[in-house]
């Protein structure tokens, strides 16, 4: 759909989760209207969706939710580390959750090994894990915002011999060292060129997403206690 996307996730052999993701402005309008009517309208905007949903039967009430990305204010403390969705959740447009959770578990195990060897399970021992994971969240969220800023750019970079592998690495959860993702800077430069070039073929595809916004401000901050 325009300025958004649809998910289709098999739950069982007969039940499938379907959802529509929108930009904030469009979502606000939907939230004030008829969600049921909007959903079925969107299902008709794509031939594949229309065929898939032709004989579908709704079994649950429609639900709406906004700003569901979040991060805990702390990932570690005395005697604990948070991994996966317990620590943070970022827009799942590229289905990164399991991959990032596995990387988080690997990184956590390295600090747990040190804690066991030194018999020190303090927050200070686990702090390097938090710093690494926090940096990864920022990189991942920046990638998501660049994607929403100019949707066709993602396809363009996926087809690039120079950047394809870097994009793959991001999608696989390799997001913990900014030196390994120069593709983000290349994407920023590309967007800048589109913005400053008259009659650029992608000009009308730009959105109002502020890619220079401070990443941390885009999350709903939550405390570890919550």
C-alpha positions in Angstrom: 0.0 0.0 0.0 1.1 3.6 -0.4 3.3 4.8 2.5 2.9 1.5 4.4 3.0 -2.3 4.2 0.9 -5.3 5.1 2.0 -8.4 7.0 0.7 -11.9 6.5 1.9 -14.4 9.2 0.7 -18.0 9.3 -0.3 -19.0 12.9 -1.8 -22.5 12.2 -2.9 -24.3 9.0 -6.2 -22.4 9.0 -5.4 -19.2 10.9 -3.3 -16.3 9.6 -2.4 -13.0 11.2 -3.0 -10.0 8.9 -2.2 -6.4 9.6 -1.7 -3.0 8.0 1.2 -0.7 8.9 0.8 3.1 8.2 2.7 6.3 8.7 1.6 8.3 11.7 -0.5 10.8 9.9 -2.5 8.2 8.1 -2.8 6.0 11.2 -4.3 8.9 13.2 -7.1 9.3 10.6 -7.8 5.5 10.7 -7.9 5.4 14.5 -10.8 7.9 14.4 -12.7 6.0 11.7 -14.0 2.6 10.9 -11.1 0.2 11.3 -13.0 -2.7 9.8 -13.9 -0.8 6.6 -10.4 0.5 6.3 -8.8 -2.9 6.6 -10.9 -4.5 3.9 -10.4 -1.5 1.6 -6.6 -2.0 1.9 -7.0 -5.7 1.1 -8.4 -4.7 -2.3 -5.5 -2.4 -3.2 -3.3 -5.3 -4.2 -4.4 -8.2 -6.5 -2.4 -10.8 -4.5 -3.9 -9.6 -1.2 -7.4 -9.6 -2.7 -7.1 -13.2 -3.9 -5.6 -14.3 -0.6 -8.4 -12.7 1.4 -11.3 -13.6 -0.9 -12.7 -16.3 1.3 -11.2 -15.1 4.6 -13.3 -15.1 7.8 -12.4 -12.7 10.6 -12.2 -14.6 14.0 -11.0 -11.8 16.2 -11.9 -8.1 16.6 -9.7 -5.6 14.8 -7.2 -3.8 17.0 -5.2 -0.6 16.4 -1.9 0.4 18.1 0.6 3.1 17.5 4.2 3.8 18.5 4.9 0.2 19.6 8.7 0.5 19.3 10.2 0.7 22.7 13.4 0.2 24.7 14.1 -0.3 28.3 16.1 2.4 30.0 18.6 -0.3 31.3 19.5 -3.6 29.7 21.5 -4.8 32.7 21.6 -4.6 36.5 23.0 -6.5 39.5 22.3 -10.1 38.7 20.5 -9.8 35.4 20.8 -9.0 31.6 17.9 -8.4 29.2 17.9 -9.9 25.7 15.5 -9.8 22.8 12.2 -8.2 23.2 12.7 -8.0 27.0 15.3 -5.2 26.2 13.8 -3.5 23.2 11.5 -3.8 20.2 12.0 -2.1 16.9 9.6 -1.7 14.0 9.6 -5.3 12.6 9.4 -4.4 8.9 12.4 -6.6 8.2 11.5 -9.4 10.7 14.7 -8.8 12.7 13.5 -10.0 16.1 14.8 -13.5 16.2 18.1 -12.7 14.6 18.8 -9.8 17.0 17.6 -11.8 20.0 20.1 -14.6 19.1 23.0 -12.1 18.7 21.9 -10.6 22.1 22.0 -14.0 23.7 25.5 -14.6 22.3 26.8 -11.3 23.5 25.2 -11.8 26.9 26.8 -15.3 27.2 30.2 -13.7 26.9 29.6 -11.4 29.9 28.0 -14.2 31.9 31.1 -16.4 31.4 33.2 -13.6 32.8 30.8 -13.2 35.7 31.0 -16.9 36.5 34.8 -16.9 36.3 35.1 -13.9 38.6 32.1 -14.6 40.8 31.0 -11.0 40.1 27.5 -10.6 38.9 27.3 -6.8 39.4 25.9 -4.3 36.9 29.4 -3.1 36.2 30.4 -6.6 35.0 27.4 -6.7 32.6 27.7 -3.0 31.4 29.8 -3.7 28.2 26.9 -5.9 27.0 24.4 -3.0 27.5 26.7 -0.6 25.7 27.1 -2.9 22.7 23.3 -3.6 22.5 22.4 0.0 22.9 24.7 0.9 20.0 23.1 -1.8 17.9 19.6 -0.5 18.6 20.6 2.9 17.4 22.1 1.6 14.1 19.0 -0.6 13.5 16.6 2.2 14.1 18.5 4.5 11.9 18.3 1.9 9.1 14.5 1.7 9.6 14.1 5.5 9.4 16.2 5.7 6.2 13.9 3.1 4.7 10.8 5.0 5.5 12.3 8.2 4.3 12.7 6.9 0.7 11.2 3.5 0.1 12.6 2.8 -3.4 16.1 3.3 -2.1 16.0 0.0 -0.3 15.5 -1.9 -3.6 18.2 0.1 -5.3 20.8 -0.6 -2.6 19.8 -4.3 -2.5 20.6 -4.5 -6.2 24.0 -2.7 -5.8 27.1 -4.9 -5.9 28.8 -2.5 -3.6 26.2 -2.4 -0.9 24.1 -5.6 -1.2 26.2 -7.6 1.3 26.1 -4.7 3.8 22.4 -4.5 3.6 22.2 -8.3 4.1 24.3 -8.0 7.2 22.0 -5.4 8.6 19.0 -7.6 8.0 20.7 -10.5 9.7 21.3 -8.5 12.8 24.9 -7.5 12.4 24.4 -4.0 13.8 26.7 -3.7 16.7 29.7 -1.8 15.2 29.0 1.4 13.2 32.3 0.9 11.4 30.8 -2.2 9.7 27.8 -0.4 8.2 29.1 2.4 5.9 26.0 1.7 3.8 24.0 3.9 6.2 26.1 7.0 5.3 25.8 6.1 1.6 22.0 6.0 2.1 22.1 9.4 3.7 24.1 10.9 0.9 21.7 9.4 -1.7 18.7 10.9 0.1 20.4 14.3 0.2 21.1 14.1 -3.5 17.4 13.3 -4.1 16.4 16.3 -1.9 18.7 18.7 -3.6 18.2 17.6 -7.2 15.4 19.2 -9.2 13.2 16.7 -11.0 14.9 13.7 -9.5 13.0 10.6 -10.4 12.6 9.7 -6.7 11.7 13.3 -5.6 8.0 12.5 -5.1 8.8 9.4 -3.1 10.4 11.3 -0.2 8.5 11.4 3.1 8.6 13.8 6.0 10.5 11.4 8.2 13.3 13.4 10.0 16.3 11.2 9.5 18.5 13.4 11.6 16.3 13.1 14.7 18.0 11.8 17.8 17.4 8.0 17.7 16.7 7.6 21.4 13.9 10.2 21.3 11.9 8.0 18.9 11.3 5.3 21.5 8.8 5.1 24.3 11.3 5.0 27.2 10.5 2.3 29.7 12.2 1.4 32.9 13.6 -2.0 33.6 11.3 -2.2 36.6 8.3 -1.9 34.3 
